């Protein structure tokens, strides 16, 4: 699983497995429920991680936009995140 689309597919596959588990077989039912619980927890962690990455990217973009305004450079000319612009203040 390498992206959120794969994660989504995994969740729906697990839902299918839950629908098809033999409810008469208590051991199989309990094992599948536990499996679904673990997958749900791990998916929650993956989604939280993706949200953290999105917030960081938004903050970085906003910071770069603010920096461009401060130095009077059009945002499109700043380039990659590694680009550094130093601002020297007059004393």
C-alpha positions in Angstrom: 0.0 0.0 0.0 1.7 3.2 -1.2 -0.9 5.8 -1.4 -4.4 6.9 -0.2 -6.1 5.2 -3.2 -4.5 1.9 -2.2 -5.7 2.5 1.3 -9.2 3.1 0.1 -9.1 -0.1 -1.8 -7.9 -2.0 1.2 -10.7 -0.6 3.4 -13.3 -1.7 0.9 -11.7 -5.2 0.5 -11.9 -5.6 4.2 -15.6 -4.6 4.2 -16.2 -7.3 1.6 -14.4 -9.8 3.8 -16.5 -8.8 6.7 -19.7 -9.2 4.7 -18.7 -12.7 3.6 -17.4 -14.1 6.9 -19.2 -17.2 8.1 -21.2 -15.8 11.0 -21.9 -19.3 12.3 -18.1 -19.9 12.9 -17.4 -17.8 16.0 -13.6 -18.1 15.7 -13.6 -17.0 12.1 -16.0 -14.2 12.9 -14.0 -12.9 15.8 -10.7 -13.2 13.9 -12.1 -11.2 11.0 -13.5 -8.6 13.4 -10.1 -8.2 15.0 -8.5 -8.0 11.6 -10.9 -5.2 10.6 -10.2 -3.4 13.9 -6.5 -3.5 13.3 -6.8 -2.4 9.7 -9.1 0.4 10.8 -6.6 1.6 13.4 -3.7 1.5 10.9 -5.8 3.3 8.3 -6.6 6.0 10.8 -2.9 6.5 11.5 -2.2 6.7 7.7 -4.9 9.3 7.3 -3.6 11.3 10.2 -0.2 11.2 8.7 -1.5 12.4 5.3 -3.3 15.2 7.0 -0.2 16.3 8.8 1.7 16.3 5.5 -1.1 18.4 3.9 -1.0 20.9 6.8 2.8 21.2 6.6 2.6 21.8 2.8 0.0 24.5 3.3 2.0 26.2 5.9 5.1 26.1 3.7 3.2 27.5 0.8 1.7 30.3 2.9 5.2 31.1 4.3 6.7 31.3 0.9 3.8 33.5 -0.3 4.4 35.8 2.7 8.1 35.9 2.0 7.5 36.8 -1.7 5.3 39.7 -0.7 7.9 40.9 1.9 10.7 41.1 -0.6 8.5 42.2 -3.6 9.3 39.0 -5.6 6.4 37.4 -7.6 5.6 34.0 -6.1 6.2 32.2 -9.3 9.9 33.4 -9.3 10.7 32.0 -5.9 10.9 28.4 -7.1 11.5 25.3 -5.0 11.2 25.2 -1.2 15.0 25.0 -0.9 15.4 28.5 -2.4 16.5 30.8 0.3 16.0 34.6 0.2 17.8 36.6 2.9 16.2 39.8 4.1 18.6 42.3 5.7 17.1 45.0 7.8 18.5 48.5 7.9 19.6 49.5 11.4 
